[in-house]
Amino acid sequence: MERMLRLLALGLLVAGFCPAVLCHPKSTLDKKNPNQEEQDQGTHVDFRLASTNMDFAFSLYKHLTRKAPGRNVIFSPLSISTALAFLSLGARNSTLTELLKGLKFNLAETSETEIHQSFQHLLLTLDQSSNELHLNMRNAMFVKEQLNLLDRFTEDARSLYGAEAFATDFQDSEAAKKLINNYVERGTRGKIKDLIKELDQQTMMVLVNYIFFKAKWKTPFDPRDTFESRFYFSKRKWVKVLMMSLEDLATPYLRDKELSCTVLELRYTGNASALFILPDRDKMEEVEAMLLPETLKRWRDSMKIRWIDELYLPKFSISGDYNVEHLLPQLGINEVFTSKADLSGITGARNLQVSQVVHKAVLDVSEEGTEASAATGVQITLLSAKMGPKTIVRFNMPFLVIVARTDTPSILFMSKVTNPKQA
């Protein structure tokens, strides 16, 4: 008689960024900040994890864009990789190997213990709230009341991933959905709604991860300088958008002649920045093909502070909603969705498989930022830069955005803006 497999739903979600700072409830990750010794020990694993995360991010990005040609793309590779690493705590044998290899870890170089410790250290480092930058990531388990979790899994989930556990009645699927979705909506300050749309009554557990990020531009855009302008899909096709503008800005800049694109970094107050990549007309596919960790490193190493006389960037809000279980097999993660799944590290029995992996993301970019006096000071200082040829950068055709912390450079968000008016 074929054994009955219970379903494990995995929810991944992310709230996007916009220029404001909010407070957020605390979790077990807030119990202490890493001291200097822990920070020093964690530095090398952070950068190893960052490199692995970039590799995973670019691989997933290419699959997402192939499935949705001509559409906006927005996702958080760090949210997805953290949720899958959290899931791997309960995986065993080939299911575990597939998960970690699919996340681009080289298991000959990095042990399972080191992987989990690096995520633990990253979560502790990222989780902070200040007047300059607000960033945190949370993990939670919604568990059927009758499901007996192994003590080891529960303790590792709490200590390594700061996961809270909530008893859930999955027989009442509407009430279970409401419990999970309300938790997510509260945690993301209303940015992510209705993460879970369907729940099977066979569901035994839902794992949820979200990342929430709000920051202020170091040099804000003045709303009075925002105007209506054209954003081009091609030479003859365009849409009218609200275009923000900024004059006399000193910022990291690179003109990549080899890939025919312009790379510009806009910094937030605090340890975060957004990298904007603007391919020349009809060069987007060539740039996307070369999205590799070494390309990003070359860009960052080659960028120089440049006076930008005029910068034009559309104001936009875009979102993404993905069933990632359809994409992960293309990255080699397949067994966990089948009857061969071994998630016995969760309950001690091989009677669980993953039924769905959902991911939602929102990205907001607008003018608000730090006090106007800071921008005024910069503008006055840079007026003399107008003597020579002007440097004008117009993001008036499809471009890419990569948001990362500057101290632990794992990619927080990755986006392709094809149409700023397309929600």
Residue pairs with C-beta under 8 A, 6 or more apart in sequence:
3 351
4 351
5 339
5 341
5 351
5 352
5 353
6 202
6 203
6 204
6 351
6 352
6 353
7 200
7 202
7 203
7 204
7 352
7 353
7 354
7 355
8 203
8 204
8 205
8 206
8 207
8 343
8 346
8 352
8 353
8 354
8 355
9 196
9 199
9 200
9 203
9 205
9 206
9 207
9 354
9 355
9 356
9 358
10 83
10 84
10 87
10 206
10 207
10 354
10 356
10 357
10 358
11 83
11 180
11 184
11 195
11 196
11 206
11 207
11 208
11 209
11 357
11 358
12 76
12 79
12 80
12 83
12 208
12 209
12 324
12 357
12 358
12 359
12 360
13 79
13 184
13 188
13 192
13 195
13 208
13 209
13 210
13 358
13 359
13 360
13 361
14 75
14 76
14 79
14 188
14 192
14 210
14 211
14 212
14 359
14 360
14 361
14 362
14 413
15 188
15 189
15 191
15 192
15 210
15 211
15 212
15 213
15 361
15 362
16 74
16 191
16 213
16 317
16 319
16 361
16 362
16 363
16 364
16 413
17 213
17 214
17 215
17 363
17 364
17 365
17 403
17 413
18 214
18 364
18 365
18 366
18 368
19 214
19 215
19 216
19 217
19 220
19 268
19 366
19 367
19 368
19 369
20 214
20 216
20 368
21 129
21 130
21 131
21 132
21 133
21 134
21 214
21 215
21 216
22 134
22 189
22 214
23 129
23 134
24 129
24 134
24 136
24 187
24 212
25 187
27 138
27 162
27 164
28 158
28 159
28 162
28 163
28 164
29 123
29 124
29 127
29 136
29 138
29 162
30 127
32 124
33 124
34 42
34 121
34 124
34 125
38 121
38 124
39 125
41 121
42 118
42 121
42 122
42 125
45 114
45 117
45 118
45 121
46 118
46 121
46 122
46 125
46 408
46 410
47 408
47 409
48 110
48 118
49 115
49 118
49 119
49 122
49 410
50 408
50 409
50 410
50 411
51 293
52 81
52 103
52 104
52 105
53 77
53 78
53 81
53 104
53 410
53 411
54 77
54 293
54 296
54 410
54 411
55 104
55 292
55 293
56 77
56 80
56 81
56 103
56 104
56 331
57 77
57 411
57 414
58 291
58 292
58 293
59 104
59 331
60 75
60 77
60 80
60 327
60 331
61 73
61 75
61 77
61 288
61 291
61 414
61 416
62 288
62 291
63 327
63 330
63 331
64 73
64 75
64 320
64 322
64 327
65 73
65 288
65 416
67 327
70 233
70 418
71 418
71 419
71 422
72 318
72 320
72 415
72 416
72 417
72 418
72 419
72 422
73 320
73 414
73 415
73 416
73 418
74 318
74 319
74 320
74 361
74 362
74 363
74 413
74 414
74 415
74 416
75 320
75 322
75 359
75 361
75 413
75 414
75 415
76 211
76 359
76 361
76 412
76 413
76 414
77 410
77 411
77 414
78 137
78 211
78 410
78 411
78 412
79 137
79 209
79 210
79 211
79 359
79 361
80 324
80 359
81 103
82 119
82 123
82 137
82 139
82 161
82 209
82 211
83 139
83 207
83 208
83 209
83 357
84 99
84 102
84 103
84 333
85 99
85 100
85 103
85 115
85 116
85 119
85 161
86 119
86 139
86 157
86 161
86 163
86 207
86 209
87 99
87 207
87 336
87 343
87 354
88 96
88 99
88 100
88 112
88 115
89 116
89 153
89 156
89 157
89 160
89 161
89 345
90 153
90 343
90 344
90 345
90 346
90 352
91 99
91 336
91 342
91 343
91 345
92 342
92 343
92 344
92 345
93 342
94 335
94 340
94 342
95 335
95 336
95 340
95 341
95 342
95 343
96 112
96 342
97 107
98 332
98 333
98 334
98 335
98 336
99 333
99 336
100 107
100 112
100 115
101 107
101 332
102 328
102 331
102 332
102 333
105 115
116 156
116 160
117 160
119 160
119 161
120 159
120 160
120 161
122 408
122 410
123 137
123 161
123 162
125 407
125 408
126 135
126 136
126 137
126 405
126 408
127 135
127 136
127 137
127 162
128 134
128 135
128 136
129 135
129 136
130 270
132 215
132 216
132 268
132 269
132 270
133 214
133 215
133 216
133 268
133 269
133 270
133 271
133 272
134 212
134 213
134 214
134 215
135 211
135 212
135 213
135 214
135 215
135 272
135 405
135 412
136 211
136 212
137 209
137 210
137 211
137 212
138 162
138 164
138 187
138 208
138 209
138 210
138 212
139 157
139 161
139 162
139 163
139 164
139 207
139 208
139 209
140 163
140 164
140 165
140 166
140 183
140 207
140 208
140 209
141 157
141 163
141 164
141 165
141 166
141 205
141 206
141 207
141 208
142 166
142 168
142 176
142 179
142 180
142 205
142 206
142 207
142 208
143 149
143 165
143 166
143 167
143 168
143 204
143 205
144 167
144 168
144 169
144 170
144 203
144 204
144 205
145 167
145 168
145 169
147 204
147 205
147 347
148 347
149 165
149 346
149 347
150 345
150 346
150 347
150 348
152 345
153 345
153 346
153 347
154 165
157 163
157 165
158 165
163 207
166 179
166 183
168 176
168 179
168 180
168 206
169 175
169 176
170 176
170 199
170 201
170 202
170 203
170 204
171 201
173 198
173 199
173 200
173 201
173 203
176 199
176 203
176 206
177 196
177 197
177 198
177 199
180 195
180 196
180 206
180 208
181 193
181 194
181 195
181 196
183 208
184 192
184 193
184 195
184 208
184 210
185 192
185 193
187 210
187 212
188 210
188 212
189 212
191 212
191 362
192 210
192 360
192 362
195 208
195 358
195 360
196 206
196 358
197 358
198 356
199 206
200 355
203 355
204 352
205 346
205 352
211 412
213 272
213 403
213 412
213 413
215 268
215 269
215 270
215 272
216 268
216 269
216 368
216 369
216 370
217 266
217 267
217 268
217 269
217 368
217 369
217 370
218 266
218 267
218 268
218 269
218 369
218 370
218 374
219 246
219 249
219 251
219 266
219 267
219 369
219 370
219 374
219 375
219 378
220 367
220 368
220 369
220 370
220 372
220 374
220 375
221 244
221 245
221 246
221 313
221 366
221 367
221 369
222 246
222 367
222 372
222 375
223 367
223 368
225 244
225 245
225 246
226 242
226 243
226 244
226 245
226 315
226 367
227 242
227 243
227 245
228 240
228 241
228 242
228 243
229 240
229 241
229 242
229 243
229 312
229 314
229 396
230 238
230 239
230 240
230 241
230 396
231 238
231 239
231 240
231 241
231 243
231 314
231 396
231 397
231 419
231 420
231 421
232 238
232 281
232 396
232 397
233 239
233 397
233 398
233 418
233 419
235 281
239 419
239 420
239 421
240 421
241 314
241 315
241 316
241 420
241 421
242 314
242 315
243 312
243 313
243 314
243 315
243 396
244 312
244 313
244 314
244 315
244 366
244 367
245 310
245 311
245 312
245 313
246 308
246 310
246 311
246 313
246 375
247 309
247 310
247 311
247 379
248 307
248 308
248 309
248 378
248 379
248 381
248 382
248 383
248 385
248 386
249 307
249 308
249 311
249 378
249 382
250 305
250 306
250 307
250 308
250 378
250 382
251 264
251 265
251 266
251 267
251 305
251 306
251 308
252 264
252 265
252 303
252 304
252 305
252 306
253 262
253 263
253 264
253 265
253 303
253 304
253 305
253 306
253 308
253 391
253 393
254 262
254 263
254 264
254 299
254 302
254 303
254 304
255 262
255 263
256 262
256 263
256 299
256 302
259 279
259 283
259 286
259 287
259 290
259 295
260 279
260 280
260 283
260 286
260 287
261 277
261 278
261 279
261 280
261 283
261 287
262 277
262 278
262 393
263 275
263 276
263 277
263 278
263 299
263 303
264 275
264 276
264 278
264 308
264 311
264 393
265 273
265 274
265 275
265 276
265 303
266 273
266 274
266 276
267 273
267 274
267 406
268 274
269 369
269 370
271 405
271 406
271 407
272 403
272 404
272 405
272 406
272 412
273 403
273 404
273 406
274 401
274 402
274 403
275 296
275 299
275 401
275 402
275 403
275 404
276 313
276 395
276 399
276 400
276 401
277 287
277 299
277 399
277 400
277 401
277 402
278 393
278 395
278 397
278 399
279 286
279 287
279 398
279 399
279 400
281 397
284 398
287 400
296 402
306 391
307 382
307 385
307 391
308 391
308 392
308 393
309 385
309 386
309 390
309 391
309 392
310 390
310 391
310 392
310 393
311 392
311 393
312 392
312 393
312 394
312 395
312 396
313 365
313 395
314 365
314 395
314 396
314 417
314 420
315 365
315 366
315 367
315 420
316 363
316 364
316 365
316 417
316 420
316 421
317 362
317 363
317 364
317 365
317 423
318 362
318 363
318 415
318 417
318 420
318 422
318 423
319 360
319 361
319 362
319 363
319 423
320 359
320 360
320 361
320 362
321 358
321 359
321 360
322 358
322 359
322 360
323 356
323 357
323 358
324 357
324 358
324 359
325 337
325 354
325 356
325 357
328 334
328 337
328 357
329 337
335 341
335 342
336 343
336 353
336 354
337 353
337 354
337 355
338 353
339 353
341 350
341 352
341 353
341 354
342 350
343 350
343 352
343 353
343 354
344 350
346 352
361 413
363 401
363 413
363 415
365 401
369 375
398 416
398 417
398 418
399 416
399 417
400 414
400 415
400 416
400 417
401 413
401 414
401 415
401 416
401 417
402 411
402 413
402 414
402 415
403 411
403 412
403 413
403 414
404 410
404 411
404 412
405 412
